[in-house]
């Protein structure tokens, strides 16, 4: 990136690699930069963009891009990403069509004409070098439950009543009710994070706030007000982008100044979040906190998916993780606590 910061194709490849490293938002930023640098070739980058946006959590945008791609010009498992996107959006009919298209290409180009759906699914999992979690997981789990075979499956019929959405804590266990179905899970930090997000939809939490879980609230420390939080979030993103640009341009002095400002802002965020007046979050510390919080939330959602597929799918689409975490429900929904 330092050698070729204005090479659009180079940026697309780096962005695609970041997709596998759980750096989805950075991948999206680089991809969009590539399209701006070489707008005449933007359509040729769509197949990469569709996958990058999918792993960054922008499911609908990913699907919109994928629809403009001729699957025959993309990689064999490109239709799997479309199938997973349709699944996460609740369109099981189109999910089936995309899955069948994948099986066609797999049997034609990778295996044999009688290859089983289970073999195709196993191959798709093995060839993708994800460092950690992937938004394909919910779809993979669903397909595993069907042994990869969709023939004769019945589409889920939306219920007139969604039922209550309740999360409650009972000693060492949590009980979650969603769409008339309950699941009981052992207490974990990931569940504690989810509880905070679910009860305060559309509100953004810095990862450092979640890192301390309930300890902050128990001390009665006043959190950021929404206006201040929005301002800090905006400034942090601005500095991150400026650092990346300065590094790409080789401006060492500006990079050092920006890193200093970045750490000062994060230090203030730390103190304002009630993490102690001696706390100082360096950029490395924030990366560790972000990674830890993201991992435990996504691991929790994965466990939920095994016990309650519908809830797992809803959380996979609606919970955003990263430096700032939030619950942005895909449907009109209100959670209560008992």
C-alpha positions in Angstrom: 0.0 0.0 0.0 2.9 2.4 0.7 4.5 1.6 -2.6 1.3 1.8 -4.7 -1.2 3.9 -2.8 -2.9 5.1 -6.0 -3.0 1.8 -7.8 -6.7 0.9 -7.8 -6.2 -2.8 -8.5 -3.6 -3.0 -5.7 -6.1 -1.5 -3.3 -8.8 -3.9 -4.4 -6.6 -6.9 -3.6 -5.5 -5.5 -0.2 -9.2 -4.8 0.6 -10.1 -8.3 -0.3 -7.4 -9.7 2.0 -8.7 -7.5 4.8 -12.1 -9.2 4.4 -10.5 -12.4 5.7 -8.8 -10.6 8.6 -12.1 -9.2 10.2 -11.1 -5.7 9.0 -14.3 -5.3 7.1 -14.8 -1.5 7.4 -11.2 -0.8 6.4 -11.7 -3.2 3.4 -14.8 -1.2 2.4 -12.9 2.1 2.6 -10.0 0.8 0.4 -12.4 -0.7 -2.1 -14.3 2.6 -2.4 -11.0 4.4 -2.8 -10.1 2.1 -5.6 -13.4 2.8 -7.4 -12.8 6.5 -7.1 -9.3 6.2 -8.5 -10.4 4.1 -11.4 -14.1 4.7 -12.0 -14.1 3.3 -15.5 -13.2 -0.1 -14.1 -15.5 0.1 -11.1 -17.9 -2.5 -12.6 -15.1 -4.9 -12.9 -14.4 -4.7 -9.2 -18.0 -5.4 -8.2 -17.5 -9.1 -7.5 -14.8 -8.2 -5.0 -16.9 -5.4 -3.5 -19.9 -7.8 -3.1 -17.8 -10.1 -0.9 -16.1 -7.3 1.0 -19.4 -5.6 1.8 -20.9 -8.9 2.9 -18.2 -9.6 5.5 -18.3 -6.0 6.7 -22.0 -6.6 7.5 -23.6 -4.5 4.8 -25.7 -7.4 3.6 -28.2 -5.6 1.4 -25.5 -3.5 -0.3 -23.5 -6.6 -0.9 -26.5 -8.3 -2.6 -27.2 -5.3 -4.7 -23.7 -5.4 -6.0 -23.7 -9.2 -6.5 -26.8 -9.0 -8.7 -24.9 -6.9 -11.2 -22.2 -9.6 -11.5 -22.3 -12.4 -14.0 -21.7 -15.5 -11.8 -19.9 -17.2 -14.6 -17.1 -14.5 -14.5 -16.6 -14.8 -10.7 -15.1 -17.5 -8.5 -17.0 -20.8 -8.1 -18.3 -20.1 -4.6 -19.5 -16.6 -5.4 -23.2 -17.7 -5.5 -22.7 -19.0 -1.9 -22.2 -15.4 -0.7 -25.4 -14.5 -2.5 -27.2 -17.5 -0.9 -26.0 -16.4 2.5 -27.0 -12.8 2.0 -30.5 -13.9 0.9 -30.7 -16.2 4.0 -29.7 -13.4 6.4 -32.4 -11.2 4.7 -35.0 -13.9 5.1 -35.5 -14.7 1.3 -35.3 -18.4 1.3 -36.5 -18.9 -2.2 -33.7 -16.8 -3.7 -31.3 -18.4 -1.3 -32.2 -21.8 -2.8 -31.7 -20.5 -6.3 -28.2 -19.2 -5.5 -27.3 -22.4 -3.7 -28.4 -24.6 -6.7 -26.3 -22.3 -9.0 -23.3 -22.9 -6.8 -23.8 -26.7 -6.9 -23.9 -26.5 -10.7 -20.6 -24.7 -10.9 -19.0 -26.9 -8.2 -20.0 -30.1 -10.0 -18.9 -28.6 -13.4 -15.5 -27.1 -12.4 -14.4 -28.6 -9.1 -15.7 -32.1 -8.6 -18.0 -34.5 -10.4 -21.5 -34.4 -11.7 -22.7 -36.6 -8.8 -20.9 -34.6 -6.0 -23.1 -34.3 -2.9 -24.2 -31.0 -1.5 -22.4 -31.9 1.7 -19.1 -32.2 -0.2 -19.7 -28.8 -1.9 -20.4 -27.2 1.5 -17.3 -28.7 3.1 -15.2 -27.5 0.2 -16.5 -24.0 0.4 -15.7 -23.8 4.1 -12.1 -25.2 3.6 -11.0 -22.9 0.7 -11.7 -19.6 2.5 -8.8 -18.6 4.8 -10.8 -16.7 7.4 -8.6 -15.7 10.4 -11.6 -15.5 12.7 -15.4 -15.3 12.3 -17.3 -14.9 9.1 -20.9 -13.7 8.3 -21.2 -17.0 6.3 -21.4 -18.9 9.6 -25.1 -18.6 10.2 -25.8 -19.8 6.7 -23.3 -22.6 7.1 -25.0 -23.7 10.3 -28.4 -23.7 8.6 -27.1 -25.7 5.7 -25.4 -28.2 8.1 -28.8 -28.7 9.7 -30.2 -29.7 6.3 -27.0 -31.7 5.3 -26.6 -29.2 2.4 -29.8 -30.5 0.8 -32.6 -28.0 0.1 -34.9 -30.2 -1.9 -38.4 -30.2 -0.3 -37.5 -27.7 2.3 -40.4 -25.4 3.4 -40.0 -21.6 3.6 -40.5 -20.1 6.9 -43.9 -18.5 7.1 -43.8 -15.1 8.9 -45.9 -15.2 12.0 -48.6 -12.5 12.6 -47.4 -12.2 16.1 -43.6 -12.0 16.7 -44.2 -12.7 20.4 -42.2 -11.2 23.2 -38.5 -10.5 23.0 -37.2 -10.9 26.5 -33.7 -11.4 28.0 -33.4 -12.4 31.6 -30.6 -13.3 34.0 -31.0 -16.2 36.5 -27.8 -16.8 38.5 -25.3 -18.6 36.2 -27.7 -18.7 33.3 -29.5 -16.4 30.8 -32.9 -17.0 29.2 -33.7 -15.4 25.9 -37.1 -15.5 24.3 -37.5 -14.6 20.7 -40.5 -15.3 18.3 -42.2 -17.7 20.8 -39.0 -19.8 21.3 -36.8 -19.7 24.4 -33.1 -20.6 24.7 -31.1 -21.0 27.9 -27.4 -20.2 27.9 -24.6 -20.2 30.5 -23.5 -16.8 31.7 -20.7 -15.2 29.7 -19.2 -11.8 29.0 -20.5 -12.0 25.5 -24.1 -12.4 26.8 -23.6 -9.5 29.1 -22.4 -7.4 26.2 -25.5 -8.5 24.1 -27.8 -7.6 27.0 -26.5 -4.0 27.0 -26.8 -3.7 23.3 -30.3 -5.2 23.0 -31.8 -3.1 25.7 -30.4 0.1 24.1 -31.0 -0.3 20.4 -29.3 2.0 17.9 -27.1 3.4 20.6 -23.3 3.1 20.0 -21.0 1.9 22.7 -17.2 2.3 22.5 -15.6 -1.1 22.9 -13.9 0.1 26.0 -17.3 0.6 27.6 -18.3 -3.0 27.0 -14.9 -4.2 28.1 -15.8 -3.4 31.7 -19.3 -4.8 31.4 -21.5 -3.9 34.3 -18.7 -2.6 36.5 -19.2 0.9 35.1 -22.8 1.0 35.8 -22.4 -0.5 39.3 -20.1 2.5 40.2 -22.7 4.9 39.1 -20.4 6.7 36.7 -22.0 8.9 34.2 -21.5 7.7 30.6 -21.0 10.0 27.6 -24.1 11.8 26.6 -25.2 11.0 23.1 -24.0 14.3 21.6 -20.5 13.9 23.1 -20.3 10.2 22.0 -21.2 11.1 18.5 -18.6 13.9 18.4 -15.9 11.6 19.7 -16.8 8.8 17.3 -16.7 11.2 14.4 -13.3 12.6 15.4 -11.8 9.1 16.0 -12.9 8.0 12.5 -11.5 11.3 11.0 -8.1 10.7 12.7 -8.0 7.1 11.7 -8.6 8.1 8.0 -6.0 10.9 8.3 -3.4 8.5 9.8 -3.9 6.0 6.9 -3.6 8.8 4.3 -0.5 10.2 6.0 1.1 6.8 6.1 0.3 6.2 2.4 1.9 9.5 1.5 5.0 8.8 3.6 4.4 11.9 5.8 6.2 10.7 9.0 5.8 14.0 10.9 2.1 14.3 10.3 1.6 10.6 11.1 3.3 11.1 14.5 1.2 14.1 15.3 -2.0 12.3 14.4 -1.0 9.2 16.5 -0.4 11.6 19.4 -3.9 13.2 19.0 -5.5 9.7 18.5 -4.1 8.5 21.8 -5.1 11.7 23.6 -8.7 11.3 22.3 -8.8 7.6 23.3 -7.4 8.5 26.7 -10.2 10.9 27.3 -12.7 8.4 26.0 -11.3 5.9 28.5 -11.6 8.3 31.5 -15.1 9.4 30.5 -16.2 5.8 30.2 -15.5 5.3 33.9 -12.5 3.0 33.4 -10.4 4.9 35.9 -8.4 8.1 35.9 -5.1 6.1 35.4 -6.3 4.3 32.3 -4.7 5.2 29.1 -5.7 3.5 25.9 -3.0 3.4 23.2 -4.0 2.5 19.7 -2.6 -1.0 20.4 -4.7 -1.3 23.5 -7.8 -0.3 21.7 -7.1 -2.8 19.0 -6.8 -5.5 21.6 -10.0 -4.4 23.4 -11.9 -4.2 20.0 -10.7 -7.7 19.0 -11.6 -9.2 22.4 -15.1 -7.6 22.5 -15.8 -8.5 18.9 -14.7 -12.1 19.4 -16.8 -12.7 22.5 -19.9 -11.1 21.0 -19.6 -13.1 17.8 -18.8 -16.3 19.6 -21.9 -15.8 21.8 -24.0 -15.2 18.7 -22.6 -18.4 17.2 -23.6 -20.4 20.3 -27.1 -18.8 20.1 -27.4 -19.8 16.5 -26.9 -23.5 17.4 -29.8 -23.4 19.9 -32.0 -20.8 18.1 -31.4 -20.4 14.4 -33.8 -17.5 13.9 -32.4 -15.5 16.8 -28.9 -16.2 15.6 -29.7 -15.0 12.1 -31.3 -11.8 13.5 -28.4 -11.0 15.7 -25.8 -11.7 13.0 -27.5 -9.1 10.8 -28.4 -6.6 13.5 -25.4 -6.5 15.9 -22.5 -4.4 14.7 -19.1 -4.8 16.3 -15.8 -3.0 16.0 -14.4 0.1 17.8 -18.0 1.1 18.3 -20.7 -1.6 18.9 -24.4 -1.3 18.5 -27.7 -3.2 18.0 -29.5 -2.0 14.9 -32.5 -4.3 14.5 -33.4 -5.3 11.0 -37.1 -5.4 12.1 -39.2 -3.3 14.4 -38.4 -4.9 17.7 -38.3 -4.0 21.4 -36.4 -6.0 24.0 -37.4 -6.1 27.7 -35.6 -7.4 30.7 -37.0 -9.5 33.5 
